């Protein structure tokens, strides 16, 4: 899994990006990255790694700001995932 988000108008505090499994937002139970000094025009947050998913499980990409309320995620952001495992029999 990987996510790369463009954050616009960030001007205070730090930002975290989290890829959490099954709605979990705990940074210690998923993938996360942090940016402590974002640019005031735009900056990026990126995270990537492996998450094991079983049938019916899902992941979410979340962004957290410690203090800023004027930022937004720009549409140039992206997410990707790849299946790594055996091919199923049909």
Backbone bond lengths (Angstrom), bond angles and torsions (degrees), N, CA, C in turn:
res aa  C-N    CA-C-N  psi(-1)  N-CA   C-N-CA  omega(-1)  CA-C   N-CA-C  phi
1 X - - - 1.440 - - 1.521 108.46 -
2 X 1.308 115.42 144.29 1.459 119.33 172.54 1.526 108.98 -151.90
3 X 1.308 114.51 150.46 1.457 121.00 176.48 1.520 107.63 -141.43
4 X 1.316 115.45 140.58 1.451 122.38 176.61 1.525 106.81 -134.34
5 X 1.320 116.86 111.92 1.455 121.43 -175.83 1.520 111.01 -113.01
6 X 1.314 115.56 136.11 1.461 120.99 171.84 1.519 107.39 -94.85
7 X 1.329 115.73 124.43 1.461 122.90 179.63 1.529 107.99 -107.44
8 X 1.326 116.72 122.49 1.466 121.50 178.75 1.531 110.31 -103.57
9 X 1.333 115.63 147.97 1.472 124.32 175.15 1.525 114.40 62.69
10 X 1.310 117.47 28.65 1.466 120.57 174.78 1.516 108.24 -79.09
11 X 1.334 117.21 130.10 1.460 116.65 -177.97 1.520 115.50 -140.30
12 X 1.309 118.89 1.48 1.458 119.19 178.06 1.517 110.67 -157.30
13 X 1.305 116.45 152.35 1.458 121.49 177.56 1.515 113.07 75.38
14 X 1.324 115.25 -168.82 1.457 120.81 178.26 1.530 109.43 -114.63
15 X 1.320 115.42 162.15 1.458 122.14 -178.82 1.522 109.73 -125.78
16 X 1.304 116.18 141.83 1.463 122.40 175.46 1.519 109.29 -121.84
17 X 1.321 115.67 145.39 1.456 122.88 170.03 1.525 106.81 -117.43
18 X 1.315 116.02 136.78 1.464 121.33 -177.86 1.523 108.90 -132.87
19 X 1.329 116.10 134.10 1.458 121.04 165.14 1.515 104.95 -106.67
20 X 1.321 115.38 109.14 1.460 121.37 -176.15 1.520 111.34 -110.23
21 X 1.315 116.13 150.89 1.463 122.06 -179.84 1.517 110.15 -98.52
22 X 1.325 115.74 133.26 1.466 122.94 175.58 1.529 113.34 55.78
23 X 1.317 116.50 39.40 1.457 121.14 176.69 1.516 115.57 82.31
24 X 1.328 118.41 1.91 1.456 121.72 -179.09 1.524 109.87 -75.34
25 X 1.323 117.49 129.74 1.464 122.47 -179.27 1.528 113.22 -106.72
26 X 1.326 118.20 4.04 1.465 122.50 -179.50 1.530 109.58 -69.11
27 X 1.333 116.90 122.42 1.464 120.72 -177.81 1.520 112.22 -65.51
28 X 1.305 118.19 -19.72 1.458 121.94 -179.68 1.529 112.59 -86.59
29 X 1.323 117.82 -7.14 1.458 120.89 -177.97 1.524 113.04 -115.81
30 X 1.309 117.20 8.44 1.465 121.56 179.00 1.508 109.51 -143.46
31 X 1.305 116.15 -156.84 1.462 121.96 175.42 1.519 107.77 -101.19
32 X 1.316 116.77 138.94 1.468 117.37 178.22 1.519 111.84 -150.58
33 X 1.340 114.36 154.68 1.444 122.51 174.60 1.520 108.51 -136.21
34 X 1.321 116.25 162.18 1.463 120.34 -177.08 1.530 109.58 -139.73
35 X 1.326 116.13 145.06 1.456 123.34 174.38 1.520 106.82 -128.96
36 X 1.324 116.75 114.59 1.454 121.27 -175.34 1.512 115.50 -89.25
37 X 1.328 116.84 -18.35 1.466 120.36 -178.02 1.527 109.99 -135.81
38 X 1.332 118.02 69.44 1.461 118.74 -177.89 1.528 111.80 -69.31
39 X 1.327 115.09 149.18 1.457 121.50 175.62 1.527 109.25 -67.13
40 X 1.319 117.83 148.54 1.464 120.57 -179.23 1.523 112.87 -74.76
41 X 1.323 118.94 -23.07 1.467 121.23 177.36 1.524 109.71 -80.80
42 X 1.322 116.37 -67.65 1.458 121.58 175.94 1.522 108.79 -157.70
43 X 1.302 114.76 155.85 1.456 121.26 179.46 1.518 107.47 -152.02
44 X 1.327 116.42 173.97 1.450 117.80 178.83 1.521 111.62 -124.84
45 X 1.307 114.62 153.84 1.459 123.42 172.45 1.517 106.24 -122.57
46 X 1.318 117.23 133.27 1.455 120.10 -179.31 1.522 110.00 -135.85
47 X 1.321 114.69 147.21 1.458 121.13 176.25 1.521 107.75 -152.28
48 X 1.314 116.70 148.92 1.455 120.77 177.77 1.514 110.80 -160.42
49 X 1.302 115.83 153.32 1.450 120.76 178.46 1.513 110.72 166.31
50 X 1.315 116.20 -170.59 1.455 122.38 -178.94 1.517 110.98 -104.28
51 X 1.307 115.89 136.36 1.461 122.59 173.56 1.520 107.19 -133.39
52 X 1.317 116.52 127.46 1.459 119.95 177.45 1.522 109.16 -83.23
53 X 1.318 115.57 124.98 1.461 121.40 178.13 1.516 109.30 -117.87
54 X 1.301 115.90 137.56 1.452 121.98 172.71 1.518 108.45 -102.07
55 X 1.302 117.10 166.88 1.453 121.63 -179.94 1.526 110.19 -52.96
56 X 1.337 116.33 130.33 1.461 121.78 179.29 1.520 114.40 90.91
57 X 1.322 119.01 -11.36 1.456 121.06 178.30 1.530 109.90 -86.85
58 X 1.324 116.38 159.99 1.462 121.31 -177.29 1.519 110.00 -146.16
59 X 1.323 115.92 165.12 1.459 121.95 175.29 1.523 109.26 -121.59
60 X 1.320 115.54 155.54 1.460 123.15 176.28 1.521 108.33 -132.15
61 X 1.332 115.84 148.23 1.458 121.50 173.91 1.521 107.22 -104.97
62 X 1.334 115.81 125.61 1.461 121.14 -177.99 1.521 109.71 -126.51
63 X 1.332 116.24 150.23 1.460 122.52 176.86 1.518 107.79 -125.35
64 X 1.329 115.53 138.07 1.459 121.84 -179.28 1.525 109.01 -129.14
65 X 1.322 116.59 136.05 1.458 122.24 173.90 1.518 108.76 -115.50
66 X 1.337 116.48 135.82 1.465 120.06 -178.90 1.527 112.60 -75.00
67 X 1.330 118.00 -25.28 1.461 119.24 -174.60 1.523 114.91 -149.13
68 X 1.308 118.01 -23.35 1.463 121.97 -171.35 1.527 111.46 -82.80
69 X 1.323 116.98 140.26 1.469 121.30 176.64 1.536 112.45 -122.20
70 X 1.333 117.69 3.81 1.465 120.13 -174.74 1.531 113.37 -104.85
71 X 1.295 119.96 4.05 1.455 123.77 -174.39 1.531 111.36 -89.91
72 X 1.324 115.37 164.51 1.458 120.80 171.14 1.529 109.83 -152.28
73 X 1.325 115.37 156.53 1.461 121.86 177.44 1.518 107.70 -84.97
74 X 1.311 116.45 126.92 1.452 122.54 -176.13 1.534 110.09 -84.95
75 X 1.323 117.17 154.21 1.457 122.24 -174.82 1.530 114.16 -68.45
76 X 1.321 119.03 -9.97 1.457 121.64 177.08 1.533 112.16 -78.70
77 X 1.309 117.87 3.65 1.455 122.83 179.88 1.518 110.25 -73.51
78 X 1.339 116.05 161.43 1.451 118.96 -179.09 1.517 113.37 -151.11
79 X 1.322 114.66 163.74 1.458 123.73 179.48 1.517 107.77 -142.28
80 X 1.322 116.85 143.74 1.461 119.45 174.85 1.518 110.43 -145.76
81 X 1.290 114.45 154.31 1.456 122.22 176.40 1.509 108.62 -147.34
82 X 1.306 116.42 155.95 1.465 121.17 179.24 1.520 108.79 -139.24
83 X 1.312 115.09 142.25 1.456 120.84 175.83 1.514 109.08 -83.86
84 X 1.325 116.10 127.93 1.470 121.49 176.68 1.520 105.93 -124.59
85 X 1.300 116.16 105.93 1.449 119.73 -179.29 1.518 110.77 170.73
86 X 1.306 115.91 -175.98 1.469 119.44 -177.78 1.520 111.80 -71.73
87 X 1.326 114.98 151.69 1.456 120.17 173.76 1.523 108.44 -75.08
88 X 1.307 116.87 138.37 1.466 119.54 -179.65 1.520 109.29 -81.76
89 X 1.316 115.63 151.23 1.462 122.43 178.62 1.515 108.83 -81.12
90 X 1.315 118.43 138.59 1.455 122.43 178.23 1.504 110.13 -99.40
